[in-house]
Amino acid sequence: IYIYKNVKLTGPTEWVQFDAVNGRSIASYDTASTGFVLDGGYLLKAFLITNGQTIIESLLDYNMFLSTGETLTIVGEATNSSTIDVSLSWYEDQ
């Protein structure tokens, strides 16, 4: 699992507002993109996870902060047809 900041997504990017019902979140997500280029972005953190393994990692320890217009991209890579599930929790100043 790789976590990048401010990379440029490639392919059919389709941004969806995270909280479209209440409109209280500024966050959006995309699951359609097929790749990315660094294009000024950079790797924040990488995790090695074996098949069937679960990890819980707090990103608070890395002092990650996103300003308006910045992006966080989570990339999963597998050597076989494994399914990769990732969840993320965050706090927004309102």
VEXPA-356721 format. One record per atom (N, C-alpha, C, O, CB): residue in three letters; x, y, z. Coordinates in steps of 0.02 Angstrom, whole numbers, plus 50000, padded with zeros to 5 digits. Atoms other than C-alpha are relative to their C-alpha. Last residue first. Glycine has a CB too. Layout:
N
ALAXYZ;...
END
This chain:
94
GLN500614997250030;GLN492305117750481;GLN499845006750029;GLN499355009850010;GLN499424995450009;ASP500174993849967;ASP494015109850505;ASP499395002949966;ASP499365003349905;ASP500615005049999;GLU500014993850039;GLU493935092350435;GLU499855005950044;GLU499395005750085;GLU499484999749943;TYR500334994549966;TYR494465076550526;TYR500045006249956;TYR500575007849929;TYR500315001350070;TRP499674993549997;TRP494935060550439;TRP499565005050037;TRP498975003850050;TRP500155002649930;SER500394995349960;SER494595041950431;SER500375006550004;SER500985006650005;SER499854997250072;LEU499664994049978;LEU495245030450295;LEU499515004350040;LEU498945005250020;LEU500295004049940;SER500474995149973;SER494815012950241;SER500405005850029;SER500985004950048;SER499524996950054;VAL499694994849960;VAL495775001550124;VAL499455004450027;VAL498975006049992;VAL500525004149959;ASP500494995549970;ASP495274985050044;ASP500375004950045;ASP500815002950084;ASP499464996150039;ILE499704995549951;ILE496424975749925;ILE499465004750024;ILE499165008449984;ILE500615003849971;THR500414994149989;THR495754960749831;THR500325004050055;THR500515001350107;THR499264998050018;SER500254998549933;SER497094948649774;SER499545006150000;SER499625010649958;SER500575001150049;SER500664997050006;SER497264943849591;SER499685001550068;SER499075001050075;SER499544995549959;ASN500495004850026;ASN499134940949601;ASN499325003549997;ASN499305009749996;ASN499964993550044;THR499675004250050;THR500694951449628;THR499534994749972;THR499724991049926;THR500614996650031;ALA499975007149983;ALA499694964949715;ALA500344996149945;ALA500314998149886;ALA499294997250013;GLU499675003950053;GLU499794983949718;GLU500064992850024;GLU500284991550080;GLU500705003049983;GLY499865006949981;GLY498674995649815;GLY500304996349942;GLY500094997249885;GLY499364996550025;VAL499895004850054;VAL498755014449791;VAL500144993150028;VAL500574992450072;VAL500575002349953;ILE499815006449971;ILE498075027749909;ILE500014994949944;ILE499524994049908;ILE499514997850057;THR500145005750043;THR498055045449841;THR500264993750032;THR500844993350051;THR500305001049930;LEU499685005849969;LEU497935060849952;LEU499794994049958;LEU499194992849949;LEU499804999150076;THR500305006750003;THR497535076849860;THR500424994950037;THR501034995650044;THR499914997949927;GLU499515005349995;GLU497825095549883;GLU499654993250000;GLU499074992850019;GLU500445000850062;GLY499705001550064;GLY496585108349818;GLY500524994650001;GLY500734992249949;GLY500305006149972;THR500474999950055;THR496165115749989;THR500374998849934;THR500885002149920;THR499615006649998;SER500324993550011;SER497535111250112;SER499524999449942;SER499524994449906;SER500535005649987;LEU500184998150068;LEU497935093550164;LEU499675006850000;LEU499195007950037;LEU499544994749968;PHE500504994750003;PHE498865089450324;PHE499885001649927;PHE500355002349888;PHE500235006450039;MET500274998750066;MET499875074150368;MET499465005350004;MET499025005050047;MET499724993549968;ASN500194993050008;ASN500825075350531;ASN499765001749930;ASN499955006849901;ASN500605004450018;TYR499614997450056;TYR501595057850511;TYR499835007349985;TYR500065010149935;TYR499884995849939;ASP499294999949982;ASP501045051350682;ASP500445003149946;ASP501015004949958;ASP500254992950014;LEU499884994149959;LEU499265056250640;LEU500745000750018;LEU501005006250025;LEU499584999750064;LEU499614995350039;LEU499315043250502;LEU500125006550038;LEU500485010950013;LEU499655001449934;SER500214993149989;SER498765030050625;SER500455004649960;SER501065004749970;SER500005001850075;GLU499454995249996;GLU499025012550557;GLU499715006950009;GLU499265008949972;GLU500454999749937;ILE500324993749983;ILE497904997450575;ILE500565004950014;ILE500975003850059;ILE499504999350062;ILE499634995449957;ILE498554982050488;ILE499565006150014;ILE499125007849974;ILE500675002249967;THR500354993749987;THR497694966750419;THR500445004350043;THR500745002050092;THR499314998750034;GLN499794995949943;GLN498584951950341;GLN499585006350005;GLN499375009149954;GLN500755001949993;GLY500405001549941;GLY497694939450228;GLY500185004150061;GLY499865003550114;GLY500084992850017;ASN500675002650013;ASN499044940250094;ASN499654998150065;ASN499924994350106;ASN500034994049952;THR500045006650032;THR500554950050155;THR499284997849993;THR498835000650025;THR500404994850040;ILE500515004249969;ILE500594968750187;ILE499984993449963;ILE499934993249902;ILE499305003550000;LEU499975006650030;LEU502064980250152;LEU499524995550039;LEU499594994750100;LEU500724997150001;PHE500125005549954;PHE501634998250194;PHE500054993549961;PHE499774992949906;PHE499315000650035;ALA500115006550033;ALA502275013850105;ALA499934994650053;ALA500294994850104;ALA500584998349950;LYS499915005949958;LYS502165031850165;LYS499864993849958;LYS499434993949914;LYS499545000250062;LEU500014998549928;LEU502165049650100;LEU500184994050042;LEU500564994550090;LEU499325002650020;LEU500195005549956;LEU502675047049918;LEU500045002150073;LEU500565004750095;LEU500454993849987;TYR499475004149970;TYR502755063049816;TYR499714994650046;TYR499144995150068;TYR500495004450040;GLY500215003549939;GLY501795074449702;GLY500564995850027;GLY501104995449998;GLY499384995749986;GLY499954995549944;GLY502575086849579;GLY499764996950065;GLY499894999750119;GLY499595006249987;ASP500164993250022;ASP502015077249424;ASP499995005050058;ASP499525008850065;ASP499335000049965;LEU499804995949943;LEU502075060349515;LEU499875007449987;LEU499565010750028;LEU500734998950018;VAL499314997750011;VAL501085051649379;VAL500165004650058;VAL499735008250084;VAL500085003649931;PHE499824993349978;PHE499515041349410;PHE500725001549978;PHE501104997149961;PHE499935000650077;GLY499294998949987;GLY498565025949356;GLY500135007050025;GLY499665010850039;GLY500424998749938;THR499615006250014;THR496905018149311;THR500745000850014;THR501114996050007;THR499894997949929;SER499344998850031;SER495715031049382;SER500394993549994;SER500314988950034;SER500405005050041;ALA499995001850071;ALA493935025049416;ALA500695000749968;ALA500834997649917;ALA499515004349962;THR499805007050004;THR493925024549606;THR500074997749928;THR500184991849915;THR499504995550037;ASP500015002850067;ASP493865043249638;ASP500224992850004;ASP500734991250035;ASP500455004149952;TYR499615006050012;TYR493495052549799;TYR499914997749928;TYR499444999649893;TYR499794994450049;SER500265003750058;SER492945069649856;SER500434993949991;SER500994993550016;SER500005004449935;ALA499645005750028;ALA493185078650022;ALA499634997049941;ALA499014996749939;ALA500114994750053;ILE499694997650061;ILE492455095950056;ILE500364994449964;ILE500644995449910;ILE500495005750017;SER499305001950008;SER491235088350179;SER500285003049935;SER499935003349885;SER500084992449999;ARG499604997249945;ARG489615096150239;ARG500744998349994;ARG501155000950032;ARG499744997550066;GLY499564994950027;GLY488645093750077;GLY500465003150052;GLY500715008650042;GLY499605005349968;ASN500014994049958;ASN487305084550174;ASN500435005649973;ASN500335011449992;ASN500244998250070;VAL500664999149970;VAL486875070950047;VAL499965006650040;VAL499515010650029;VAL499824994150046;ALA500454996850048;ALA488415072249936;ALA499315001550030;ALA498965005950006;ALA499924995849939;ASP500634999349963;ASP489575068350080;ASP499505003849957;ASP499315009549972;ASP500125003750068;PHE500065005149948;PHE491075061549986;PHE499335000350036;PHE499014995150045;PHE500575000750049;GLN499994996949934;GLN490865072049830;GLN499864994850052;GLN499384991050046;GLN499505006050004;VAL500675000349969;VAL491235061049679;VAL500075003250069;VAL500525001650107;VAL499734992750005;TRP500044997749931;TRP492745064049565;TRP499285000050024;TRP498835002549989;TRP500315007050008;GLU500704998049986;GLU492765053449407;GLU499945001850074;GLU499824997550116;GLU499494994449980;THR500094997649932;THR494525051149334;THR499295002750009;THR499075006949970;THR500525005550017;PRO500664996749993;PRO494475041049172;PRO499865002150072;PRO499504998650108;PRO499444995249976;GLY500575004250017;GLY496325037549152;GLY499355003750011;GLY499355009850018;GLY500014993550040;THR500085000950072;THR497695046549245;THR499434995249986;THR499204991650031;THR500664997449968;LEU500325006350020;LEU497815053749420;LEU499924999849924;LEU499835004949892;LEU499314999250034;LYS500514998950052;LYS499055067749454;LYS499734993349978;LYS500104989049955;LYS500305003949939;VAL499845002950065;VAL499985065749619;VAL499445001549951;VAL498895003249972;VAL500124992350006;ASN500014995650059;ASN499705078149760;ASN500254996949935;ASN500575000449895;ASN500405006050015;LYS500314993449994;LYS500175067349911;LYS500095003749934;LYS500645004149907;LYS500305004050059;TYR499684994550034;TYR500495048749896;TYR499625006550013;TYR499025006550025;TYR500044998649924;ILE500384993949990;ILE500085034050008;ILE500405005849970;ILE500965007149991;ILE499845001250076;TYR499614993850004;TYR500705017049951;TYR499535005950011;TYR498975005949986;TYR500375000549932;ILE500434994250000;ILE500005000050000;ILE500455006150000;ILE500925006650040;ILE499515000050062;
END
